[in-house]
Amino acid sequence: MEEQLNMKEKVGKIFKHLKSGGLYKVLSTEAHLEKEGLNGDLYVVYSNLDDGLVWVREQKQFFDGRFEEQADS
């Protein structure tokens, strides 16, 4: 439960993708894919600050070190 609350605190924060250097704003940390149902993996929905494209990535991938939260976000 505590981990879930920590994920909710990430909504609205800015993250930098370490490989590309792109900046992204987290829109949701608890998205579900329709095919997975409510028992499937959770996904992060995030948007590129430069072009506005919206991306979806598994929560465990987003928070595995590929992205770094920006201190001033």
C-alpha positions in Angstrom: 0.0 0.0 0.0 2.8 2.4 0.9 4.5 1.8 -2.5 1.2 2.5 -4.3 1.0 5.9 -2.4 4.6 6.7 -3.4 3.7 6.1 -7.1 0.8 8.5 -6.9 3.2 11.2 -5.7 5.1 10.9 -9.0 2.1 12.2 -11.0 3.0 15.6 -12.4 6.7 15.2 -11.8 9.3 15.7 -14.6 11.6 12.8 -15.5 14.7 12.7 -17.7 15.2 9.6 -19.9 18.9 8.9 -19.3 19.6 7.4 -22.8 17.9 10.1 -24.9 18.0 13.0 -22.6 14.3 13.7 -23.2 12.2 15.3 -20.6 8.8 13.8 -19.7 5.9 14.7 -17.4 4.2 11.7 -15.7 0.4 11.8 -16.3 -0.5 8.6 -14.5 1.2 5.8 -12.6 -1.7 3.4 -12.3 -2.9 2.7 -15.9 -4.1 -0.7 -16.9 -4.1 -2.2 -20.4 -7.5 -3.5 -21.5 -6.1 -6.9 -22.4 -4.5 -7.3 -19.0 -7.5 -6.4 -16.9 -7.2 -5.3 -13.3 -4.9 -8.1 -12.3 -2.3 -7.3 -14.9 0.8 -5.0 -14.7 0.4 -1.3 -14.0 1.7 1.2 -16.5 3.0 4.7 -16.4 1.5 7.2 -18.9 3.8 10.1 -19.6 4.2 12.9 -22.1 7.2 14.3 -23.9 7.7 18.0 -23.0 9.0 18.9 -26.4 6.5 17.5 -28.8 3.6 16.5 -26.5 3.6 12.8 -27.6 2.1 10.5 -25.0 3.9 7.3 -24.1 3.0 4.2 -22.0 5.5 2.0 -20.3 5.3 -0.7 -17.7 5.7 0.8 -14.2 8.5 -1.6 -13.3 10.4 -0.5 -16.5 9.8 3.2 -15.9 11.2 3.1 -12.4 14.1 0.7 -13.0 16.7 3.5 -13.5 15.9 4.4 -17.2 14.4 7.7 -16.0 15.6 10.1 -13.4 13.3 12.4 -11.5 14.3 16.1 -11.9 14.7 17.9 -8.6 13.0 21.0 -9.7 9.8 19.3 -11.0 
